Amino acid sequence: MATIIDFRSDASTNPTPEMRRAMAEAEVGNDDFGEDPTVIRLEETIARLLDKQDAVFVHSGTMANLTAVMTHVDPDETVLIGSHFHIFDFESAAMERIVRCRFQTLDDVTAGGRTRLLLENVLTGNQPQESRPRLLCLENTVGRLGGTLITPAHLNEVTSWARSHGMTIHLDGARLFSAAVGLGVEAAELAGYADTVSVALTKAVGAPAGAAVAGSREVTDQIRRYRWMLGGNWKQGGVFAAACLHGLQTVNKAVAVDHDNARRLAEALNAMSGCWVDLDQIVTNIVFLEVTDSSIDVDRLRADMTDQGFLFGRWKPGSFEGGQRCRFVTQRDITSDDVDRFAHAFEETLNRQRQLPASQTMRAEGEQVDHQTGKKS
């Protein structure tokens, strides 16, 4: 089978031979009774990395966030959350049904790859006591906005404000290691602003399954109970924990490569006529491409690229008239050579649709995109 280059998600990584070996050789026990030594070692490692008292190994990022919210709020209480955050977009329906909480959204603004929450738009003091938010949920990086970053300074501002209004803090750190590398800080510094923090172990870490929630031991005791209620105990979970431990050994190095490859990909795509990438927003491992040339059949383009072994995100309406937008995510399995091969194949496929030679489709030096029309000048 031909090699597949998968830009759809950073959770698309395959275990390396070394990771598979670690899984095969893992020392295991029954996690129902807290007796799996490899799970215990992973939880201790995560707690140490994030400078928390304890951590709980769970099946997925969704379970990590759900058990954390269950711990922080009671039924009919309100969760304050950014309107572009993953928990609100993709996990809130489950939380509303299981936790029976409500959500109040915060607006945001993003520039230069940095996202800021607009606290001035939130009412708390004038709200009835029973509807005031009890929990603030944050996210770093912000996936839906393109892997953008919330700086430590703004985290401090936001969390100080939230605590002054009686809220606890949960940080959805599905891509926390990407955020830390992007900001040039340790993951523990970002985690330190929150009472609980979740981390996905299937993304930057590259494991085939798993996530973790870290916090105080009092909180993690409750999270373990909720994990059990949701059917989330691991049995011999050390097989997966071993993969996570192996990936954690090189996570920061791997993330830095992902960021470099995302920049490489973004610049290559932006150099193609009829394509636009906001290069100012490329600060981690996510790239949003917009095809501004409405004559391009994007579904055919995607199908042709799939036939060549390249996978990327679904098309959605773009910001330009007639434009179509999709997402690319770089990850451990993708090398700089893979990026170059993809860019070459993508351009050739575009050209075949236009039936124009490559020399006529490359953007001229200094060519600019009009952000209102998508036209180049």
N, C-alpha and C positions, 0 to 999 in steps of 0.2 A: 504494500500500500504506500502511495506517495506521502511524503511528509506534509502534514497540515500545519500551517502557520495561523494561529488562532488569536486574533485581536479582540475577540468579543468581551473577554473579562480576564482580570488577573487571577480569577479562580479557575482558569482553564489549564493550569499547569499540570504536568504529569510527574509522578514520583521518579526521581533519578534512580539509577541502579544502586547508589549508595543509600538512598532513602529506603528503597525496598529491602535492602539488606538489614538496615536498622529495624525495620518493621518485623522482618522474619525472625530476628534474633532477640526481640524485645522480651524482657522479663515481665510477666503479667500475674495478676491476681484478680480477685472479685471486687470490682469497684462498688458493688452494692454495700459492701462492708468496709469501704475505705482501705482495701488491702491490695490495690494494684500499685506496685512500687514505681512503675514508670509514669503512671498518671500523677502520683504524688510528687515525683521529681519535676514533672512539667509544671504543675501548679506552683511549686516552690520557685521555679525558675521565672515564671511569669510575674509572680508577686515581687520577686527581687528586681526584675527589669523595670517594673512600674512603681517601685517603692511603695507598695501596699502591704498590709499585714497578711493578706491571704488572696488566693485566686481559686476559681472553680472552672474546671474543664467541662465544656458543654458541646453539644453536637453541631451547633451552627451559630452564626452571628445573630440570626433571628431569635433563637432561644436565649442567647446571651442578653440581648436587649429586653426581651420579654420578661425574663426572670428578674432583671434589675428593676424594671418599672413595677413589677408586682411587689417588689420589696419596698419601694419608695412611696407608693400611693395606695390608698384604699378606694373601694368603689365610689363612684360619683365625684371623685376629686379630679382636679384639672392639671394637665401637663402642658407646660409652655415649650414651644419648639419652633425652630426655623421652618418656614414654609417650603424650603427646598431640601430639607433634610430627609434622609432615607427612611427613618422611622416613621415620619409622617406620611411620606409618599407610598411606602410599600408594606409597612408593618402596623399601621394605626388601626386598620379594620380588625385584625386579630386582637390587638390590645383592648379595643373598645368592647369586644365580645368577651374576652377572658378576664381582663382586669376590671372592665366596666368603668374605665376612666373617660374623661373628656379631653379634647385638645384645643389649645388656643395658640394661634400661629404668630410668629414674629417675621416681619419683613427684613430684607437684607439688601446690601449693595456690594457688588464685586468690582474691583478694579486692580489691574496688575497682578492677577492671581491671588489676591487677598480678599477675603469675605468678611464683612462687618455686619453685625446684627443691629437693627435700628431700635434700640431700647426706648428712645423717645416716643415711639409710636405705641407703647404698651401702657394700658391702664391697669393699675393694681390697687392703689390706695383708695380709689373711688368704687372699686368693685365690691359687691357683697362678700362678706367673709367666706361664705360657703363656696363661692366660685373662684376665689383667688387661687392662682397656680401654687401647687405644692412641690412640683418638680420642674426643673429646667433640663431639657435634653439638648445636648450639643453634638456636633459632628466635626471630625477633623481627620482626613481631608473631607471636603464637601464634594461628593461624587457627582451629583446631578449638575453642579455648576462647572464641572471639568477638573475635578481633583484640586480645587482651590484650597487655600490655607487660611486658618484663623490663627493669628499671631499670639504669642504668649501675652503681650501687652493687652490685646483685646480680650483674651480669655480672662485675664485678671479683672478687667473692667466689668465684663459681663457677669462673672461669677460673684464678684463682690456685691454688685447690684442685686443679684438674685438672692444671695444670703441675707442681705438687708431687708428683703421682703419675705423672709421665712422659708425659702425654697432650698431643697437639696439639689445636687447636680449629678447628672449621668452623662458621660461622654461616650458616644458611639465612635469607637476608634477602629472601625473595620479596616481602615488604612492608616492606622496610627503611626506605623513605622515609616510609611511614605511621608506623612506629615512631619515627623521628627527630622528626617533627612532633608526634606525640603526647607525646613526652617533652621537647620543647623543646630538643633538642640537634642538632648536625650529624650527618649519617649517618656521617661519618668517625670520630666518637667511638665509636659503637657498633661499627663495623667494626674499630676498633683493638684490641679484646679478642680477636680471632680471627686465626689464621694465614691462613685463607682465608674469603672471604665471597661468597655468591652473591646476585645481585639479579635479580628478574624485571623485564623491560622491557615486558611486556604488561599490567601492572596499573596502578600509579600513573602510570607514564610514558605509557601508552596506545598503545604501538606494536603493530602487528599480529603481530609475531613477535620472539623473541629474549630472551636473558638474558645475564648475564656472571658470570665468576668472577674475583675479584681476590686478589692475594697477592704474595709475593716473586717475583722473576724466575725463580729456580730452580724454584719450584713451578709457575709458569705455563708454563714450558717443558715440564714433564711433562704439564700439562693439555692443552696444544696437541697433544701426541703422542696422548693418549687420545681427544681430540676426533676426530682423524684416524682412529684405530682404530674408532671408533663411527660412522664415515661422516658426521661433522659439519662438515667444511669447507664454506665458504659459496659457493665460486666467486665470482660477482659479488654478494657479500653487502652491498655498500654501499647497495643499494636499501633493505634493511631497516635498516641502520645509520643511514641518513639519517632514517628515521622515529623511531628511538630518540633521536637527537641533538635532533630538533625537540621531542619530548616532554619531554626533560630540561630544556629552557629554562624550563618553567613547572611543574615537578613539585611543588615545595613549595606553591605557591599552589593547585594543583589538589587536592592531598591535604588541605589545610586546609578547602577547600570540601566535599570528601567527608565529612570528620569532622563538619562542621556539619550536613550533610544527614542523616547517620546519626542524630545526636541528634534532629533534627527528626522523622524517621521513627519513631524509637523512642518518643518522647513521644506522637505521634499514635496509634500502635498501642496503647500502654499505657493510653490514655484510653478505649479501647473496651471495653464490657462483654464478658466472655468471653475477653479477650485479656490476656496478661501479658508484659512485657519487664522484665528486671532492668536498670534504668537505671544502676545502679552499674557495670555491666560495659561500658557503651557509651563507649569511650575512643578508638576509631579509626573504621573505616568498616564494621564488621560488626555486624549486629543479629540476635539470635535471638529470634523470636516464639514464644510458646506459646499455642495456643488451648486454654483450659481448660474451655470449654463442650463437653461430650461430645455434645451434641445437634447440633452443627455437623458437617455432612458436609464434611470438609476437602478430599477429592478433588474434590467438586463445586465447592467454593469456588475451588480452584486452577484448575479448568477454566473456570469463569465469568470469572475474572480474566484468564486467557490469552485468552479470546475478546474481552476488552476491550483487549488489547494490553499486559498487564502480566505479566512473568515473574519468578518467584522460586523458591527452592530446594525440594527434595523434603521431604515430610513424614516425620518419624520419631517414635517414641514419646517423649513429653515426660517431665518430672519429676513432674507431677501425675497422679493417677489418671485415666485416660481422656484425658489431654492429648496434643496433637500439636504437634510443634515443627518449625520450618523457619527457614532462613537468608535474610537479605537482605544484599546488599553494595552500597554506594553507589560510584559511579565517575564518570569525567569526563563521560559522556554524560547524566548525570542531574542536573537542576537542582532548586532548591527548589520551583519550580512543579510539576515532575513529581512530587515527593514529596507535595505537597498534593493533586494530582489523584489519585494512587494512593490516599492515605489516604481521600479522599472516596468513591472507587469501592469500596474494600475495605469500608468501613463500610456502604455501601448494599447491597452484596452479602451481607454478614452479615445485615443486617436483612431482606432478602428471604427468606432461609432461615427466619428466626424469624417473619416476617410481623408485625413490630412496628415502630412508628414510631421514627425516629431519636431523638426526644426521650426515649424510654423505654430506649434502649440505651446512651446515653452514661454514663460512670461519674460518679456524684455526687462533688462535691468532698469530699476527705478519705476516700473509699472505699479500703479496703486489701485486699490479697490475702493469704490465709492460705497460707503456703508449704508446708504439709503437705497441704492439700486442694485448693488452687486456687480456693476460694470467696472471694467478695468480701463485705466487711462495711462 
